[in-house]
Amino acid sequence: MQKVISTEKNPIKLWLDEPDEGTLRQVKNLANLPFIYKHVALMPDAHSGYGMPIGGVIATEGVIIPHAVGSDIGCGMCAVRTNKMAEEMSKDILKSVMSEIRKRIPLGFEHHIERQHESLMPQGHNLEELKVVRSNYISALKQVGTLGGGNHFIEIQKDESGFIWIMLHSGSRNIGLKVAEYYNNRAKKLNALWYTSVSAKADLAYLPFESGEAKQYYLEMKYCVDFAFANRKLMMSKVQEALTDIIKGITFEPIINIAHNYAAWEKHFDKKVLVHRKGATSAKEGEIGIIPGSQGTKSYIVEGLGNPESFMSCSHGAGRMMSRTQAIKTLNLEDEINKLDALGIVHGIRHKKDLDEASSAYKDISKVMNYQSDLVKVLHELTPLAVIKG
């Protein structure tokens, strides 16, 4: 359901009706950059972010933009199907499972007390080349296998056939933030020295690959993408341990993993370019992906259709309609708890601050999926049974 805005230097291709004013302003800033390749793509979950909208996809020639990757580098999803059926999971069993998960996985701002084993960290990287990663490596050993806060979550779900699934959403924790901040600040300082035409107010400072800074950021970004996956893998193993302790005979299929904040060299329209996905998911033909809903709504396992117009991408979720602050201020706690209770979902929502991730703060995931029917096809529709919020 593609629409096109053709008033800017480069076209903007949208998979939604009307972006909000802030998102539209940001995407127009992107479309007028001199190094944008072909066009800017905006996914149906798009909303404003820092510099580039969440749900934005661009391809660039010769440069990398830290704020077009985002602060939580490598943030993404993991999902695993089990051999057990939903009728085997009573509410009491679900509560026991969620209690065991909370014992094993630090949530929010919590970290492990002890450093985790280095074998759990990303392998195959030369830490001597990664100065920001290296300076945060020791603290990261206590953060691998931790959920974090914000919109990060762990859910137990069932698919359309009744099979139980595990799904979790998390990123690169503080190490990714430090890399993002350092290189965005470097880009801003260098752009000022070069008298660049990129507006500082647009927050789209860039690093050209002719410079060592761009190559350095790319290497550190790749480490953070791998760290985010290592983080999710360790948490998934802990969730599986909790389920195994409580449900005898449970087995698990291979993990599905996909990131939605990164940049990668890819070939599009017969040219090798650097694709930035910020809150967007790769959807190459045949590629299996994960599109989560908001808290208490359905999620989807999808297969990419390889649509070239979106740079073979799709949404990374439902997309916010309200900021976290706005949701906390305006939504009614009792109403949101009642919604989850009416659906029979086991949850831990108790306080006003928990409203930041309420489903009412997000777009309707079914509409988001309809908008991108030319980007992905649905393989499984997952209904939440229990949720732990970061």
KESE-598366 format. One record per atom (N, C-alpha, C): residue in one letter; x, y, z. Coordinates in steps of 0.001 Angstrom, whole numbers, plus 524288, in hexadecimal, padded with zeros to 5 digits. Layout:
REM KESE-598366
AXYZ/...
***
This chain:
REM KESE-598366
M803587FB5080000/M800008000080000/M80378804DC80000/Q806AA805337FC21/Q80A8C809597FBF3/Q8084080E827FA0C/K809C1812C97FCAD/K80880818167FAF0/K80DAA81AF57FA20/V80D8B81F2F7F71B/V81264821F47F5E3/V811B4827CE7F6CD/I8158882A1F7F979/I8160182FD17F9D2/I81A8D831587F647/S819848348D7F265/S81D7E835BE7EE75/S81F2683B757EE7B/T81E2683E347F2C2/T81F5E843D07F2F6/T824FF844F37F482/E827DE841177F668/E82D22841F47F875/E83141840517F47A/K83622841157F5DA/K83A7A83FBA7F25E/K83A46839FC7F0D1/N839268369E7F48F/N8385C8310B7F399/N832C782F9D7F527/P8304982BFA7F255/P82AF382A6C7F3BD/P82AC0827E57F925/I82629828367FB98/I825178257E80082/I820D38218A7FF62/K821E581C9C80065/K81E0E8187D7FF7D/K81C1181690804C4/L816DA816CD80560/L81470815BF80A72/L810D68110A80A1B/W810C780E0580E4F/W80D14809B680EE2/W8095380AFA81359/L8073080FA981351/L8035E8116681726/L8006F81600814DB/D7FC208177C8173A/D7F8E681BBA8152B/D7FB8282103815D5/E7FB818230181A93/E7FDA48283381B88/E801418280882045/P80654828DD81F9A/P809CF829318242C/P808A382E1D82741/D809B982DF782C5C/D808F58329F82F8F/D80CD6836D882DED/E80BDB83B9B82FC5/E80EE08401C82E08/E814B883F7F82F11/G8161883D9A833BB/G81B9B83CF483510/G81E47838E9831A1/T81BA0834A0830A4/T81DC58308882D47/T81E7683280827B9/L81A968355B825C6/L81AE48377382076/L81F7283B4681FEE/R8203983E8C823D7/R8249284245823B4/R829C783F5F82388/Q82A4283B5D826C1/Q82F228386B826E3/Q8302683582821CF/V82C248333981F93/V82CF18302C81ACF/V82E2A833C581631/K82C20838878164D/K82D7E83C558123A/K8333183E13812CA/N8350683EA8817A0/N83A9883FD281870/N83E0183B9B815F7/L83C86836B9816CD/L83F778325D81485/L83F668329380E90/A83AC48339E80C71/A83A1F8337E806C4/A83D4A837B780401/N83EFD83BA5806DE/N841FB83FEA80481/N847DB83F8780567/L8499183B3D807D5/L84F2683A6F80879/L851AA839208033B/P8567F83AE680255/P858E983A297FD33/P85AA3834967FC09/F85B298315B80016/F85D4682C1E7FF46/F8592B827D57FFAC/I854268294E7FFBE/I84FF58256C7FFC9/I84FB0822BD7FA74/Y84F2A81D9B7FA8E/Y84EE281A827F5C0/Y8492C819427F482/K8477881ACA7EFFC/K8424B8199B7EDD8/K83DD181C737F0A7/H83C9281ADC7F579/H8381381D1C7F831/H8386A81BC87FDFC/V834D381DED80100/V8344981CA48068E/V82F6B8194980727/A82FC48151E80A46/A82B44811B080B39/A8296C81247810DC/L824558129E81185/L8220D8135C816B8/L81E2B80EFB817BB/M81F2780BEC81BBF/M81C058075B81CF5/M816F0808F081FCC/P813178056C82002/P80DFC806EA8222F/P80DE9807EB8280D/D812008067082ACE/D812398078083072/D8153580C82831A2/A8164A80FB682DAC/A819CF8143582E48/A817CD8183F83230/H81B8481A5283530/H81A7F81ECA838A5/H81FAD8219383983/S81F778265B83B69/S824348298E83BB4/S8280F8276983FAC/G82D1A8282983E82/G8314E82680841F1/G8355A82ACD84245/Y83A3F8296784327/Y83E8682D2F84308/Y840E282D3083D95/G840448316E83AC9/G84282831E383597/G83F5982F0F8317F/M83F50829F6831AC/M83C61826C982DE6/M837B582459830A8/P833308242F82E1F/P82EA9821C8830A9/P82F8A81C03831D5/I82D3D81A3483608/I82CD981497836EB/I829628127183290/G82B0480E248303B/G8281880C1582BCB/G82A0780E36826A1/G82E9E810AA826AF/G830E4812C4821EA/G8350B80F2881FAA/V8357B80F2B81A80/V8397C80C1D817CB/V83BE580F9C81395/I8410A81006813A8/I843CA812E480F8E/I8487280FB180DB3/A84A02810C5808DC/A84EF080EC5806D5/A8524C813818058E/T8574B8133E80707/T85ACD817A78061E/T85F79815EC802D6/E861C9819C48005B/E86680818E47FD4C/E86B1481BAB7FFEA/G86EC08189E801F6/G8739A81AD5803EE/G8739681CE480971/V86F1981CC480C1B/V86EF181ECA81177/V86BAD81B39814EC/I86C7B81BD581A08/I869418193981DF0/I8676481D55821D1/I8628181CD582394/I86009820AD8270A/I85EB781DF982C37/P8617181F268307E/P8605081C8283575/P85A9F81CDF8372F/H858288216F83685/H852BA821F083836/H84EDA81F7D83468/A850BF81D6E83000/A84D6481A5382C99/A84DBA8148782DF0/V8510281344831B9/V8514680E09833FE/V84E6780DF983939/G84F4D8121B83C51/G84CA0812828414E/G8503B81193845E8/S84E268129A84A88/S851378123484F53/S8519D80CA885167/D84D8B809878509F/D84DB1804188526D/D84F4E800B284DCF/I8545B800E484C87/I8565D7FE21847ED/I855457F83F84867/G853427F5F084438/G8525D7F04F8442F/G84D7B7EE8F846FD/C84A837F23D84913/C845967F0CE84BA6/C842617ED76847EF/G83FC87E98584A0D/G83CE17E610846A0/G839BC7E2028499A/M8382F7DE06846CA/M8348C7DA1A848BE/M836DD7D49D8484B/C835437D14484BE8/C8361D7CBA384B7C/C830FC7C8D984C9D/A830237C485849FE/A82B7D7C15D84AFA/A82CCC7BB9A84A51/V82A277B86184D72/V82AF47B2B484D4D/V825AF7B00A84E03/R8248A7AC2C84AAA/R81FCE7A90C84B5B/R821177A42984E80/T81D7C7A29D851D3/T81E1D79DE0854F1/T81A8C7998F852DA/N81B02794EF85534/N817A379091853B8/N812C27903C85715/K81218793CD85ABE/K80DBA7939C85E69/K80929796FA85C8E/M8047A7956285E0F/M7FFBE7981585C73/M7FDBA79B9B860D7/A7FABA79F8485F4A/A7F8DA7A37586300/A7F5757A10F86741/E7F28479CED86601/E7EF1479A97869F5/E7F2297980286E62/E7F7377972086D84/E7FA84794EB8719B/E7FCA27992387545/M7FB9079E1787413/M7FDBF7A27587717/M7F9617A54087A09/S7F83D7A37087EB3/S7F4507A613881EF/S7F6737AB53883BA/K7F3067AE96885C9/K7F4C27B3B3887B6/K7F8A07B31388C2D/D7F7DD7AF2A88F79/D7FB847AE40893D2/D800ED7ACAE891C6/I801047A96888DB4/I806017A7E188B66/I808B07ACA48890E/L805BC7AFDE88649/L807F07B49B883F7/L80A377B83588824/K8076C7B8CB88C70/K809607BC22890AD/K80E717B9F1892E5/S80EB97B4C58936B/S8137C7B25089564/S818027B31B8919D/V816ED7B28A88C8E/V81AFB7B35788897/V81D037B8E9888C5/M819717BCB488900/M81B0E7C22E88906/M81E1D7C38688DF8/S81CB57C1218923F/S81FA07C1EB8971A/S8252F7BFD789697/E825C37BB438942E/E82AEE7B90089361/E82E357BC4C88FA4/I82BB47BE6888BAC/I82E807C1C9887FA/I8309A7C69788ACF/R82D747C8F188E1E/R82F247CDA189101/R833CA7CC7B89496/K834257C7AC8967A/K838987C635899C8/K83D9C7C5D789692/R83D127C46489196/R841A17C34188E55/R843817C7E988B1B/I83FF27CB83889DB/I8413F7CFC588638/I840757D513888DB/P844907D8238897D/P843FD7DD6E88B95/P840C17E0CD887D9/L83D3C7E3EB88A1A/L839A87E71B886FD/L83ACA7ECE8887C9/G838EC7F01988435/G839787F5C0884C7/G83F2C7F7618850A/F8407E7FA4C88922/F845E07FC2E889C7/F8495B7F83F88CA0/E847327F3C488E0A/E84A2D7EFEA890FC/E84E297ED2288D79/H852B17EBE788FC7/H856CD7E8E688D1A/H857F97E40189055/H85B147E07888E36/H85D057DC0F8913F/H860CF7DE168956A/I860E07DB96899E1/I8649E7DD0689DFC/I86A1D7DB5889C66/E86A877D6B489A1B/E86F8F7D4A38986E/E870337D53589283/R875067D5B9890D7/R876167D5C288B42/R874A67D077888E3/Q872497D0908844C/Q871187CBC18817F/Q876087C9E787EA1/H876087C4F587D1E/H87AAF7C2BF87AAA/H87B9F7C54387558/E8808E7C63087414/E881DC7C8CE86F2D/E8803E7C5AC86A62/S87F7B7C0A486AF0/S87DBE7BD788667E/S8783F7BEEE864B4/L875557C19C86816/L8700D7C34B866BB/L870087C8618639D/M8747D7CAE086355/M874F37CFCB86081/M875FA7CEC085AB1/P8753C7D2B28574F/P876467D1F3851B6/P87BE57D036850BA/Q87C7D7CCA084D25/Q881A27CA9384BC5/Q8831B7CC858464B/G888307CC2F84508/G889EF7CD8883FCE/G88ADC7D34C83EDC/H88AFF7D65F84310/H88C247DBF48429B/H8916B7DD1284527/N894277E0CE8430E/N8991D7E28284557/N8980E7E728848E9/L898007E62F84E01/L896B87EA5A851B8/L89AA37EED285195/E89F647EDB384FD9/E8A34D7F1DD84F8B/E8A1BB7F61084B9B/E89E6E7F4A8847DC/E89CA57F862843E9/E897DD7FB7B845AF/L895907F9F384A18/L890787FC0684BB5/L890FC7FF0E850C6/K8926E804018506F/K893CF806D98552F/K88F1E807E0858B7/V88A87809038568A/V885F5809FD859DE/V8840E804E485C42/V883BA800D285911/V8823E7FBAF85B13/V8860A7F9EF85F4C/R88B157FA8C85E43/R88F107F8C9861FB/R88E807FB8186740/S88D508008F8671E/S88CE48037986C0D/S887EB8021C86F15/N884327FF9C86C7A/N87F4C7FE1886F1A/N87EAD7F82B86F96/Y882D87F55086E49/Y882767EF9C86DFF/Y8816D7ED1F87352/I884177EEE287751/I8837A7EC7B87C89/I87DE97ED2F87E8B/S87BC57F1E687DF1/S876617F2BA87FB8/S8728F7EF8987C61/A873D97EECD87753/A8706E7EBBE873E7/A8702E7E60487587/L874547E42087814/L874407DEBA87A05/L8700F7DDE487E2C/K86E717E217880B2/K86A337E1B88848C/K864E27E2F68821F/Q864F47E4B987D42/Q8600B7E62B87AB6/Q85E297E232876BB/V861A17DECE874DB/V85FE57DADF8711E/V85C0C7D735873DC/G857A47D63987160/G853947D309873CC/G84FFE7D62187756/T84F727DB4187661/T84BE57DE9187975/T848207E14C875C2/L8435B7E2318778E/L83F397E3F987408/L83F747E9C6872D4/G840887ED01876B4/G8401F7F2A0875EA/G83A8A7F47B876A3/G839BE7F98D875E0/G834937FBD2876CE/G831ED7FD7E871C4/G82EA7801908722B/G82BE68039286D9B/G828287FF9C86B4A/N828917FECA86625/N824F07FB3A86388/N826F97F5A686324/H82AF27F45386628/H82D017EF048661A/H8296F7EB768694B/F828E17E6A28677F/F825287E32486A1B/F8269D7DD7086935/I8244D7DA1886C6F/I824597D46C86BB6/I81EA97D2AE86BBE/E81D147CFA1867DA/E817B27CDBB867B2/E817867C7D7866C5/I8139F7C56D86922/I8120D7C01D867C4/I80D247C0C286471/Q80D137BE3085FE1/Q808D27BEF485C23/Q806EE7B9B685A11/K802817B9D98575C/K800AF7B53185491/K7FF9C7B6AD84EE9/D8008F7B30784B53/D7FF7F7B41F845D4/D7FA0E7B24484454/E7F8C57B2BB83F54/E7F37D7B18483D73/E7F2297ABB883E0A/S7F6177A86283EA2/S7F52D7A2CA83F6E/S7F5527A1438452C/G7F68D7A50F84893/G7F6AE7A40484E29/G7FC057A2E38505C/F800257A2CA84D14/F805697A1D684F03/F807657A68785221/I80A427A55885651/I80C8E7A968859A7/I811977AB7F8572F/W8122E7B0A485750/W816DC7B3568557C/W8191D7B6A7859E0/I81E3F7B79885984/I820EB7BB7C85CC4/I822A27BFE485925/M821C17C4BC85ACF/M8239F7C92F857C5/M826177CD1785B75/L82A6C7CF64859C9/L82CBC7D39185CF7/L82F0A7D7CC85984/H82F2E7DC7285BC0/H830E57E12D85908/H834E07E3ED85C7A/S839A27E48385A95/S83D9F7E75C85D85/S842127E8DB859D9/G845BD7EC0685BE4/G849E57EE1085895/G84F467ED9285AF3/S852847F185859EC/S858127F14585B4F/S8594A7F3F58607A/R855387F54E8635A/R855D67F78386895/R8595F7FC5186877/N85C827FD3086C5A/N85F668022086CAC/N863E280276868B8/I866077FE0086733/I86A7D7FE20863AC/I868EE8005C85E56/G8644F7FF0D85C83/G862698013885799/G861678070C857FA/L85F40808B385C60/L85E4380E4785D3A/L863588115E85D29/K8675F80F5385FB5/K86C5E8121285FF6/K86ED88129B85A8A/V86E8F80E6F8576A/V870A480EB185219/V86D96812AC84EE6/A868678129084F54/A865238163284C61/A8665481BD784DD1/E866A581CF2852D9/E867978224A854A7/E86CF582436852ED/Y870E4820F68538F/Y87633822968524D/Y876B28241484C88/Y874B3820B384910/Y8757F821AB8437D/Y871C5825D18415B/N86D3982671843BB/N869E582ACB8421B/N86C7382FFD8439C/N86EBD830398483B/N8717883502849DA/N87632836198465F/R8790D831F5844F6/R87D7D832A784173/R87BA3834B083C1F/A8775F8327583A3D/A87549834218352E/A873B1839DA8354F/K8713083B8A8398C/K86F8F84102839F3/K8743D844B5839EB/K878518434183CC3/K87CFC8469583CF5/K87FAD846D1837A4/L880148425083510/L8829F8423182FF1/L87F678451E82BD6/N87A388448282C12/N876E68474C82858/N8776E84D2F82901/A877F484EE982DDD/A878B08548382ECC/A87DDE8566082C72/L881F38533382CE4/L887048549E82AA5/L886D5854D6824B3/W883988516982266/W883378512781CB7/W87F538552381A84/Y87CD68584081DE9/Y878CD85BFA81C3D/Y874978593581909/T87311854A381AEB/T86F498517E8180C/T869FC85437817C1/S8670B852DC813B4/S861D28550B81312/S85DBC8520E81639/V85F4984DAC81885/V85BA784AB481BB9/V85A8084DD1820AC/S8559484EE78218A/S8541685235825EB/S8550884F7882B19/A857878524382EA9/A858588501D833E6/A8532084F2583699/K84F4C8526683576/K84A24851CC837E3/K8477484CC98361D/A848C784AFF83168/A846598463582F67/A84881841568320B/D84CE3841D5834D4/D84F4A83D7E837AE/D850A0838F38340B/L852C583A3782F8A/L8542A8363E82BAA/L859E6836AE82A21/A85D35837A582DF9/A862D0837F482CEE/A864B4832C182AB5/Y868648330D82718/Y86A1282E5F82443/Y8700182DDB82458/L871C28291D8230F/L8774F827F4822AA/L8785F825A981D45/P87BB78282281A1A/P87CF3825F1814F4/P880C58216581575/F8802981D8481219/F88394818EC8125F/F8891F81A0E8108E/E88A0581EAE80E89/E88F628204380D65/E892578214781277/S88F64821FB816B8/S891D48231381BCC/S8924F81E1481EFB/G8962881DF782263/G896C281983825EE/G8924F8191F829CB/E88FD581D8B82B03/E88B9E81D9B82EE6/E886FF81A3E82D2A/A885A081A8D82828/A881318177F82635/A88252811A882690/K8870B8102282505/K8887C80A9B82539/K88897808AB82AD8/Q88A6480C0C82E60/Q88AAA80AA1833E2/Q8852D809ED83624/Y881B380DA4834E3/Y87C4D80D30836BB/Y879D180837834A5/Y87AB08070782FAE/Y8784F8026882D5D/Y87A077FD6F8303C/L87F077FD1183188/L880FB7F8828345F/L87E8E7F820839D4/E87E407FC9883C82/E87C0D7FC93841CE/E876297FB8B841A5/M8738D7FD9F83DB4/M86DFF7FC8F83D0C/M86D097F6B683C46/K870457F439838F4/K86FA97EE9983805/K870647EB7A83D0C/Y8741D7ED2884052/Y874CF7EA7E84553/Y86FD07EAF684891/C86D907EF9D848BA/C868DB7F07E84BE7/C8643D7ED54849DB/V863D07ECB4844AF/V85FC07E95D84277/V860747E3C484463/D8654C7E1F184459/D866657DCA38463B/D8658D7DC2D84C1F/F866E57E05584F05/F865FE7E03C854A6/F860207DFF2855D5/A85D0B7E2E1852EC/A857627E2D0853C5/A8552D7DD56852E6/F857227DA9F84ED7/F855667D54284DEA/F8573E7D1AB85246/A85C1D7D257853F3/A85E197CF3285851/A85ACE7D00E85D35/N8593E7D4DB85E0E/N855E57D6388627A/N850AC7D35386229/R84E487D37085D7E/R8493F7D0CB85CD1/R849D57CADD85D42/K84E0A7C8BA85B05/K84EDB7C30785B45/K84F4E7C12D860EB/L852347C41D8641C/L852E07C2828698C/L84DAC7C2CD86C73/M84ABC7C6F386B84/M845917C74D86E04/M841F77C2F186C32/M842267C1B986721/M83ED27BD8B8652D/M8402F7B857867C4/S8452E7B75C8688F/S846B57B27D86B28/S844B77B262870C7/K844AB7B6E387367/K842AE7B72F878C6/K83CC97B649878F4/V839FC7B86487515/V834567B77E874C9/V833437B1B7873D3/Q836597AF518706B/Q835A67A9C586F5E/Q836B87A67D87434/E83AA97A81187749/E83BB67A55E87C3D/E836FD7A5AC87FD5/A834A07AA4D8802E/A830117AAFD88397/A82B8E7A781881DA/L82AB07A74A87CC7/L826797A3FA87AC8/L827A279E3787BA5/T82C8279CA687ACD/T82E077972B87B74/T82D6D7956B8811E/D82E97798E1884C2/D82E147978D88A4E/D8286D7968888BE3/I824C6798F78891C/I81F47798BA88AB6/I81C0E795218873B/I81D66794D888235/I81A4B791C487E86/I81D9B78D4987C6F/K81C59788A687E07/K81F6B7841387C7D/K81E87782C7876B4/G822C67815587411/G8226777FA386EAD/G8222B7840886AB1/I822F6788D086C70/I822C778D28868BA/I827C578D4D86578/T8272E78E418606E/T82BAC78ED285CE8/T82B15793ED859D1/F82F607959A8576F/F82F7B79AC5854FC/F831AC79A6584F73/E82F2979D1184BD8/E8311E79D708467C/E8359D7A1638463F/P8388A7A188841EF/P83CD87A5538417E/P83AEC7AAEB84209/I83E577AE30843FE/I83D137B3A384510/I83C8B7B6C283FFA/I838AD7BA2083FC3/I838267BE0283B95/I83A1D7C32583DD7/N83DAA7C5B183B20/N83FDE7CAA283D09/N83FD07CEA3838A7/I83E617D36D839F2/I83EBB7D79B8360D/I83F687DCD3838D0/A842FC7E003836CE/A844107E52883915/A8410E7E95A83620/H8404D7EDDB838AE/H83D927F219835FC/H8400C7F77C836D7/N844D87F7B7838CA/N847CD7FCA783923/N84D6C7FB9F83769/Y84EA67FC728326E/Y853F27FB4D8308C/Y8549B7FD7582B09/A859627FD3D82926/A85A8A7FE7E823B3/A85DAD7F9FC82160/A85CC77F8D781C6E/A85F777F471819F0/A8602E7F5828141F/W864987F39D81204/W865937F40780C66/W862397F00580994/E85F127F1D9805F0/E85B907EE77802FB/E85B4F7F05F7FD4D/K859877ECF37F9DC/K858E57EE707F45C/K8532A7EF937F340/H8521E7F4527F170/H84CD07F5E37F006/H84CF67F8DE7EAE7/F8494E7F78A7E773/F8491B7F9FD7E24B/F84E827F9C37DFA6/D850E57F5237E02A/D855E77F3ED7DD99/D85A857F7207DFA6/K85A227F91E7E45D/K85E827FC197E689/K85F3F7FAB97EC46/K864367FA437EDDD/K865677F93C7F356/K865167FE597F660/V8619C7FE817FA39/V860B3803377FD55/V86047801B780314/L860778059E80673/L86012804A480C0F/L85A78805A880DCC/V857B38018780F01/V8523C801F9810AC/V8520B802C881692/H84F718070381831/H84E878082781DB3/H848E1806AC81EF3/R8482980352822B9/R842E58020D8249D/R8428A803BC82A53/K83F188076382B57/K83E5780953830AC/K838B68082983244/G8380A8042E8357E/G832BB8027E836B7/G830208003A831E9/A833207FD6C82ECC/A831177FABC82A2D/A833F07F589829A6/T8315C7F1C78273C/T833437EC6E82709/T834697EAD48216F/S838967E7FE820AC/S839C97E5DA81B87/S835897E1FE819EB/A833E67E25E814FC/A82FC27DEE781303/A8311E7DD1480D87/K835DC7DAED80D02/K837797D8BE807FB/K833FB7D41C8069F/E833DA7D2BB801A3/E830677CE817FFFB/E831C47C974802DB/G82DDB7C73F80578/G82E907C25C80855/G830C87C2F980DC9/E832527C7B380F4F/E834A67C88D81477/E830697C872818AF/I831767C5A081CEE/I82DB17C53882134/I82E9F7C9A582513/G82A7F7CC618266D/G82AE47D0CF829F5/G826CC7D0A582E31/I8271A7D47C831A4/I823A37D4E38362E/I821997DA7383671/I81C6D7DB0A836B2/I81A0C7E03583764/I816977DFEC83C3C/P818767E219840A5/P8155E7E1CA84570/P8111B7E5ED8459A/G80CE67E4AB84846/G808EC7E89B84964/G80A567EB8C84E53/S806BA7EEA68502E/S807827F1518552A/S805BE7EDBE8598E/Q8066B7EF8585E56/Q805437EC4B862E5/Q7FF8B7EA92862E4/G7FEBF7E56D862B5/G7F96A7E369862CB/G7F7097E29B85D6B/T7F9EC7E3DA85933/T7F7D07E30C853EF/T7FB007DEEA8510F/K7F9337DD7784C78/K7FB947D9278499B/K800DA7DAA684746/S804147D6AF84674/S8091C7D738843CB/S809297D37683F30/Y80D0F7D41583BD0/Y80D0A7D11C836EE/Y8127A7CF1083596/I8129C7CA2A833E8/I817307C7FC8314E/I816127C87882B7A/V819AC7CAEB828A8/V818A37CC388232D/V81CF87CA3481F9D/E81BC77CA2581A99/E81FA27C8E28169E/E8200D7CD87812E8/G824E27CF5181201/G825B17D3CC80EA2/G824587D2A7808F5/L822657D6A980648/L821187D63B800C0/L825377D8BC7FD42/G829267DB487FFA7/G82D6A7DD7D7FCA0/G82BD67E20F7F934/N8284C7E54D7FB1F/N826847E9D17F811/N82AFE7EDC17F77B/P82CCF7EED17F2B7/P831497F2587F215/P830187F7F37F3A7/E82B1A7F98C7F354/E829BC7FEFC7F465/E82A7B8006F7FA1F/S82A337FC9B7FD9B/S82B187FD9380332/S830AD7FC38804BB/F8341E7FB87800E0/F839607F972801BE/F839067F442804AB/M834FF7F1308031B/M834107EBF880565/M833B07EC5180B52/S8302E7EFAC80D25/S82F807F0A2812C0/S829B37F09A8141A/C828987F03B81923/C8233B7F09381B14/C8235E7F31E82077/S81EDA7F39B822F2/S81E957F6198281A/S8212D7F2AD82C3B/H822687F513830A9/H824B67F216834FD/H820D67F14E83966/G81C167F33E838CD/G8182C7F2AD83CDE/G813597F5CD83B7B/A810697F75583F8C/A80B957FA3F83EB8/A80CA08000E83DEE/G8106680231840CA/G8119F807C484060/G80E7E80B0A84438/R8111580EAF846B0/R80E9A811E184AAF/R80AED815ED84855/M806A68170284B4D/M8035681B8984A3F/M8042E81FBB84E60/M805F281E0E85302/M806F5821A48575B/M80C88820EB85938/S80EF98251385AF8/S814078248E85D92/S81331821CD862CB/R8176D81FE886508/R816FC81D5A86A1D/R814CE8211586E38/T816AF825EC86E32/T814D9829D387200/T80F0882AE287147/Q80D6D82B7586C65/Q807E682C8486B4B/Q80478827F886D06/A806478233186C15/A8033F81E9886DA2/A8028A81E6487389/I806B781F6087669/I8067281F4487C22/I802C98237A87E22/K802E18280787BA8/K7FFA282C6B87D71/K7F9DB82BC087C22/T7F8B48296C877A4/T7F34E8298C875B4/T7F0478246F87636/L7F2E581FFA8762E/L7F01181B088765D/L7EE6A819B087BEC/N7EA48816A287C38/N7E8228150D88146/N7EA3A80FA9882C2/L7ECDE80F518872F/L7EF5880A74888D5/L7EB5E8060B8896C/E7E70B8072988BFA/E7E3218031888CE5/E7E0F980101887BF/D7E002804848840A/D7DDF7802D787EF1/D7E1CC7FF3187C2C/E7E6D48008A87C52/E7EABA7FD5A8799D/E7EB777F80E87C44/I7EB3E7F7FB88172/I7EB8D7F2FE88445/I7E6D47EF9C882F7/N7E2367F213882CB/N7DD717EF278819B/N7DD9C7ECC187C25/K7DFF37EF8C8786F/K7E0787ED778731D/K7E3977E8658731F/L7E8077E87B875DB/L7EB5A7E3D287615/L7E8A67DF6587909/D7E6287E0C187D50/D7E36D7DCCB8806C/D7DF027DA4587D4C/A7DC2D7DD7987A45/A7D7D37DB6C8772F/A7D9AF7D7938730F/L7DE707D85687143/L7E0B67D4C686D65/L7E3367CFF886FF0/G7E34C7CFE887529/G7E59A7CB7E877F9/G7EB7C7CB5F877DF/I7EDF07CFE3876FA/I7F3A27D02587689/I7F6177D0D087BEB/V7F9E27CD8387D24/V7FCD67CDFD88207/V800BA7D27688161/H800A17D63B884E3/H803E97DAE588461/H805587DCEE889C9/G808C07E0D1889D9/G80A567E32688ECA/G8095D7E8F988EF1/I805837EADA88BE3/I8045D7F06D88B9F/I801AE7F21B890AB/R8042A7F5A98937D/R8021A7F74789892/R8023F7FD3689953/H805B77FFDA896A6/H806C680557897E6/H805F4808D789324/K804FD80DC789439/K8041A811A589020/K8089F811BC88C2A/K80D67810FE88E11/K811F78112488A88/K811CD80CB988685/D80ED880898887AC/D80E7C804388840A/D80B3D8057E87F36/L80891809EF87F47/L8054580B6687ADB/L8086F80D0987614/D80D9F80DB6876B3/D810CD80F6687236/D8108D80B9786DAD/E80F668069686ED2/E80F2B802AB86AAD/E809BB8005A86A07/A805BF8030286BE9/A800618011986B57/A7FEE0800DF86595/S7FB737FD438643B/S7F9F57FC9A85EB8/S7F7588018385C8F/S7F4C78049185FE3/S7F2288095685E1B/S7F60880D8085C4E/A7FB0480CE885DB0/A7FF08810A285BFB/A8012180F4B85691/Y7FF3C80AF985456/Y801588090384F64/Y7FD2F808DD84B18/K7FF008088A8464A/K7FB8A807E3841D4/K7F9198026D841EB/D7F4E9801D483F02/D7F23E7FCD583E6E/D7F59F7F94283B06/I7F7A27F50E83D49/I7FB447F1A683A7C/I7F8A97EF19835BB/S7F39B7EE1D835E9/S7F1017EBB283161/S7F10A7EF6682CB5/K7F05F7F47D82DB8/K7F0A37F85382977/K7F6347F8C582763/V7F9FE7F8A882AE8/V7FF777F8DB82949/V800B57F444825AC/M7FEC27EFA8826F9/M7FFC07EB0F823C0/M7FD0D7EB8B81E6E/N7F85C7EDC081E52/N7F59D7EE7681958/N7F8927F21C815B3/Y7FAF97F631817F0/Y7FDDB7F9F3814C7/Y802907F77C81207/Q804A67F34781444/Q809767F10F81215/Q808AD7EB9A80FD2/S804107EAB880DBA/S802F37E59A80B63/S806487E4958068A/D808937E8BD80444/D80C207E8077FFD4/D811D37E79780183/L812C87E7A4806A7/L8181E7E733808B6/L819227E1F280B48/V815147DFC580DD5/V8159F7DAC481096/V810927D7A481028/K811107D28D810D9/K80C627CF528119C/K80CA17CCE281707/V808287CC5681970/V807DC7CA5781EC8/V808337C46381EC0/L80BBF7C251821ED/L80C337BCA7822A3/L809567BADB82786/H809F07BDDC82BBB/H807637BC83830AB/H805697C16E83352/E800BC7C10A83580/E7FE6E7C54C8389A/E7FE937C38A83E4A/L8012F7C6A884187/L8022E7C51E846F5/L7FEFE7C87F84ABB/T7FC7C7C5E384E61/T7F93E7C87C8524E/T7FBFA7C82C85794/P7FC8E7CC8385A67/P7FF677CC5F85F66/P7FC547C9A4863B5/L7FF2B7C6A9866CB/L7FCFC7C41B86B6D/L7FF247C66D8706D/A8041B7C81A8704C/A8069D7CA57874E1/A80AE67CE008730C/V80BB07D247875F3/V80F907D62387455/V812A07D8318790D/I817A97D8D487834/I81B167DB8F87BF2/I81D0F7E06287933/K81C197E4E287B8B/K81DB47E9EC87957/K823067EB7387B7F/G826497EDAF87821/G82B687EF69879D1/G82B257F42087D5D/
***
